[in-house]
């Protein structure tokens, strides 16, 4: 288990628990979350009120939330100003302060730049994953735990969030001073997706070992593979080609090869053993971006050897890295080969194709 805690700074009590008396006077820098109505002039009035309190605004970020906006303000308060006084001033402007915490002027960087810097650190040192997520979320504590210990349904009113970090690890983030908002969660999810793509080396080749011990390289298809892909079709039986193209054929026209290797908007993966291409897969995005269509062709002599499952697993990795959430495969009536291949690949496939003959595979 890996645990990374935030810097040892004084942790503020929840706003609802603050006593009527004044807490300690201001020191250093504060970060506060303020919910306000999305109406012209609201932010200007708030800025004027903060100026009246002699607060120096150092940074501002606007976070859209349901029913309005949430402003994150980093400021240097006037000497002697208390948090309770600040909260009352915000309330007088019809704004709700959701949280205040100590901050550091070194945190005043663009959120995109901060996310990229955190990703760079996590790529250079995979053990720094928790630190990277903590920095992106400004969380109090981030823990990396086994998947069975994450309890993702427990949100603690938005103060706890859980993210997948691979097949068997989960990242649990907690923040006392303010709940997480959707924009922040999306930023952390994008970071983890990037790190997953780096681990999977989606831009490079992958080596798999088949059931009979043969090693095959899975890599992106390119125009130079046209002759090898044509030979692959020539070695496939009519039944195999029929299951792939759903029409009777003995080979493919040469004019198809470019489209097979460079599908519009998608990518292809070839399984190469020596100079031969022994399998070919495609992943092509459907309109909307959430779903990608996949197709597989495995040479007869290499079938029932684990190659189809390895190829489908690789297509799923590429689709996930591109932001797709589901795979779709067109199946012939009465056949379940694609579903069995998906299950062997460790994917979650629907029990059967839908009414249009499309099998849905969840990513």
Helices and strands as residue ranges (DSSP letters): E 2-5, G 15-17, E 29-36, H 42-52, E 56-65, E 68-76, H 83-92, E 96-103, G 105-107, H 111-124, G 126-128, H 129-137, E 141-146, G 147-149, G 156-158, E 160-164, E 169-174, H 182-200, E 206-209, E 215-220, G 223-225, H 226-235, H 238-245, G 254-256, H 257-261, E 267-273, E 276-285, E 291-298, G 300-302, H 307-321, E 326-330, H 337-344, E 348-349, E 358-362
